[in-house]
Amino acid sequence: MGGSRGVALQLHKSLPLTVTRVHEDPLGRYIEIEGQMEAKQYNLISCYIPSNLLQATCAAIGSLLASLPAGFTLLGGDFNAVLDLLWDITAEPSDVRRTRSTDLKTWANSWKLYDIWKVLHPHARAYTHRSTTHHTEARIDLVWFPATDVLNLRSVRILPRGISDHARCSRTGMLSFRHIDQLGGSTRGN
């Protein structure tokens, strides 16, 4: 499988979330936290998808999504694939990149998930990952909302990269989930 795996979810200590369930993938590809806050259900998922396991990991996350209780769901992480080969990567499209991009789009569409960066920035180019080896940049760290929650979104920003080769993403919601800023800044889980 490779040496890169393991994820985490950061929750601000002042976030009044009562955690009711934590589910960790035995292979270290994702972690899911369910909880209650202000009498509402929240389902938070952080994932790392190895590039050679995109379909298998997305299928496992799909099974997890199907089992979640009704409520606000946030899914974010390193997907090692881009949605749009023209906007989301500086490298030339290859057959492998095309296949991964198509697979990721098909999976997201099947679960009616929206890439919240693209919803609010449909014509912007921004990258979350820099490969010094390949001299490319790509937006492979993605944050997804189901269609029902996208309307509550107010802003999304890709933050500067620090010591990592991945950038963090900051998102802000409306009144229905006013604590969204405290859910943790990083969408990269490992």
N, C-alpha and C positions, 0 to 999 in steps of 0.2 A: 504494500500500500504506500510505502514511502515514509519518510521520517517526520513529515509535518502533519500533526493532528493535535487536537485538544482545543477546547473553546471555553469561554467564560462570559458571564453577563455581569456588568457592573451596575449596581443600583445605589443611588445616593442614600446616605444614612438617614436623611430626613424624609425620604419618600415613605409615606404612610401605607405601604403595601403589605397586606397580610398574606404571606406565601402559603398556599394550600397544597402545592405539589411541585416537585422538581424532578424532571426526567432527563437523565443523561444517556446519550447514545453510547453503548459499550465500545464502539470503535472510535470515539472521540470526535465525531463529525458534527454534533450539535448538542445543545443543552436547551431545555425548555423550562420556563418557570410560569406557573399559574398562580394567580392571586386575586385578592379583592382589595379594592380601594374605593372609598366613598360609595359603597354598595354597588360597585360595578366590577365586572369580571375583566381581568387582563391576562393575556397569554403572550409571553415574550420568548422569542426563539433567537438564538445566536448560532451561526453555523460556519464551518469551514469545509469547503467542498474541494477535495483534491481533483486536479484537472482530469485525471484518468478515471474518476469515479462520479462524474457529473450525473449521469442517468440513474445510477444506483442510489446515490445520496439524495437526489431530488425525489425519487420514488419513496424512500424512507421518510423524508420530511413531509411528503404528501400524505402518507399514512398517518403521521403525527397530526397534521392539520385536520384530517378527517375526524380525529378522536377528540379534538379540543372542545371545551364547553363554549357556548355562545358568549361572545364578548369582544372587546377590542384586542386585535391580534397585531403584533409587530414582529416581523421576520427580517433579520439583517445578518450580513456576514460577507465572507470572502467566497465568491462563487467561481472564481478562476475562469470566468467566461464573460463576454460582453453581450449586451442586447443588440447594439447597433454597430455594425462594422465600420460605418462611415463616420459616426460621431464619437464613439466610445473608446477608440484605440488609435494610436499613431502608427502602428505597424500595418504592413500590407495584409489584406485578407488572404488566408490560406484555406485549404480544404478543411483542415482540422478546426480552425477558428469558425468557419462557416457552419460546420456541423454542430459545434458546441453552442454557438449563438442560436441556431435554429432549435436545438433541443431545449435550451433555457427558455426561449420565448414560448415554445409549445407548452412546456410545463407550467410557466407562469399564467398563460392564458387558460389552461385547463382548471386552475384554481382561482381564476379571476383576481389575480394579484396585480397590483400596480407598482411600478418603480416610482417611488415618490419624488426622486430627483427629477425625472423626466416629466412628471405631471406639472411641476412648478417651473421647470427650466427646459421647455421643449426644444429650444434652439441654442442651448449653451453647450460649450465643450469644457469639460472639467474632468480631471483624472484623479483616481484614488490610489493608484499603484504606479511605481516607477521601477522598471527593471534596468539596473545598471549593466547587467550582462548583455541584454539585447538592445539597449539604448531605445527603449519604448516606454510609453505611458499608456495606461488603460483605466477604465472605470469598471473594475471587477468587484469592488466592495459595494454591495447593493442593499437597500432597505426597501421592504415591500409592505404595503397595506392592502387588505381586501377592499374591494370597491366601496363597501358600506362605510369605511372609515376615511377614505381619501378626502371627502368633503370637509372634514374637520381639520385638515392640515393647513397650517398658516405659513410656515417657512421651512426650508431645508438648506443647509450650507455644508459644503465640503471644506473642512478645516485644513490648515497647512500641515504638511508632514513634519513630524518631529524627528526622532531618531530612527523611526521605522521606515520601511519602504512603502507603507500604506498610510493613507490619510484617514482621519476620523470624519464622521458625518454628524452634524447637529441638526435636530428637527424640533419644531415647535408646533403644538396643537392648539386648538381652540378651547373654550370653556369646558366642553364635555370631558376632556382629559387634561386639565390644567397642569398636572404634574409631569407632563411628557418630557420636559427638559431634564428632569431628574432621573430618567431611566438609564442614563449612562451615555457618554459621548461617543464611544467607539462602536462601529458596526463590524469591526474586524474582531473575531472572537478568539484568535489564538495568539 
